[in-house]
């Protein structure tokens, strides 16, 4: 019997989300089928984060236990051989049998990408939120400051969601203004894709855990401020209200990426 | 009566190609329908290059004539309003009525992207050719040298294609080796998409015109050399043979981008 921790990247477009559902294709379902095929029996694969439909992952983590003696390299190859090319296992490692991708997680980091310019980008439409109005990154950064720390984030939770507690700790929130040139030295981008980061604002949020739609509602609220429809001070008042009705709209799933999940042994654990 | 020159970007995935076909959705068909809607009658839109199914464009050029007095900004907005978000008109300008996107073209530049590493990328699968074997960029660059200049490129033409002449001039061919770090100073990439150019080899070819599949067959042949299956000298012999059977395989459409089209008035015309 061996327990494996795997790291998975996926393009969330076209999936119903991480979690297996009655209808539609889920990433969890695809991986369970792939692992089950070489494990020789049905296997439950636990993911660290239940990403919603259309949300992407650069480093989702999942765990499962199988009773066959198989090495990590074979796990990677055998799983990928049965997955569509929109889902890739990047890494696998045998871990302590008490390891559970969700329960053992110490923190997660999400990134949200906003394409901030007049014209949308045909190649990035599934990987950004296109916002045509010019955004004030400084106002957004100043508004975001009160979110850091331990708070009741009920105002940013999906309506109708119910959890044990709505308290969470945001360890860091950073806003990178849109790059108007690709290279730091002001030179022009080279090659057709070298400009992909141009005009993209990235909002990165690390915390011990997140409520359903929490990152997307924070981003939707920050865009209200960045576009001038709200003052920066408004966000702190929304947080204090614990009232979802006062927050901004939920930003689209396409811009959201689960970047990494941190565990105790991980030197990055305190950062996430 | 006004003739317009428009510049168009598109994600070629899922289309039958630029040209209108009996079945399937073409980019030309979409644009003709969009322009026809505000022109008030059916309009023929001529494209500079007939890109194949799955081939992308950063700067395709097309032209059409309408008998309504309408300004360029309105052309851009009215056309985009009727196009799916995988096709965008980037620019429009009124031109001399003798202008024809294909007949007036002086040259074209194509770029081909190869993701050269063991693991594929879930976000780029429709925008690269994934080649797992390590490629020798120096060998490829040395092999490509004899292609520059005016030659009979019959060896690199799609089998069965027939054209008036198979002579073309390649004005420049360059191979950028895969970048193993994102930033020139060796620092690590920042943000989830900052590493998109990492491990990508770009082959750029500029010429006065291209035969069907010519760029993709040149790329497929260069990969034979880069992966060590052929010597660099082999490519010159293939060119001289004018025999398609001797060339390498046709590289997949996904990696190919029509970057720009040059016209007489364009200062870049001599470069393409």
Boltz contact constraints between the chains, C-beta under 6 A:
constraints:
  - contact:
      token1: [A, 9]
      token2: [B, 122]
      max_distance: 6.0
  - contact:
      token1: [A, 10]
      token2: [B, 122]
      max_distance: 6.0
  - contact:
      token1: [A, 11]
      token2: [B, 122]
      max_distance: 6.0
  - contact:
      token1: [A, 11]
      token2: [B, 123]
      max_distance: 6.0
  - contact:
      token1: [A, 58]
      token2: [B, 192]
      max_distance: 6.0
  - contact:
      token1: [A, 85]
      token2: [B, 120]
      max_distance: 6.0
  - contact:
      token1: [A, 85]
      token2: [B, 125]
      max_distance: 6.0
  - contact:
      token1: [A, 86]
      token2: [B, 122]
      max_distance: 6.0
  - contact:
      token1: [A, 88]
      token2: [B, 122]
      max_distance: 6.0
  - contact:
      token1: [A, 111]
      token2: [B, 192]
      max_distance: 6.0
  - contact:
      token1: [A, 120]
      token2: [B, 85]
      max_distance: 6.0
  - contact:
      token1: [A, 122]
      token2: [B, 9]
      max_distance: 6.0
  - contact:
      token1: [A, 122]
      token2: [B, 10]
      max_distance: 6.0
  - contact:
      token1: [A, 122]
      token2: [B, 11]
      max_distance: 6.0
  - contact:
      token1: [A, 122]
      token2: [B, 86]
      max_distance: 6.0
  - contact:
      token1: [A, 122]
      token2: [B, 88]
      max_distance: 6.0
  - contact:
      token1: [A, 123]
      token2: [B, 11]
      max_distance: 6.0
  - contact:
      token1: [A, 125]
      token2: [B, 85]
      max_distance: 6.0
  - contact:
      token1: [A, 191]
      token2: [B, 202]
      max_distance: 6.0
  - contact:
      token1: [A, 192]
      token2: [B, 58]
      max_distance: 6.0
  - contact:
      token1: [A, 192]
      token2: [B, 111]
      max_distance: 6.0
  - contact:
      token1: [A, 192]
      token2: [B, 257]
      max_distance: 6.0
  - contact:
      token1: [A, 192]
      token2: [B, 259]
      max_distance: 6.0
  - contact:
      token1: [A, 193]
      token2: [B, 196]
      max_distance: 6.0
  - contact:
      token1: [A, 194]
      token2: [B, 197]
      max_distance: 6.0
  - contact:
      token1: [A, 196]
      token2: [B, 193]
      max_distance: 6.0
  - contact:
      token1: [A, 196]
      token2: [B, 196]
      max_distance: 6.0
  - contact:
      token1: [A, 197]
      token2: [B, 194]
      max_distance: 6.0
  - contact:
      token1: [A, 202]
      token2: [B, 191]
      max_distance: 6.0
  - contact:
      token1: [A, 257]
      token2: [B, 192]
      max_distance: 6.0
  - contact:
      token1: [A, 259]
      token2: [B, 192]
      max_distance: 6.0
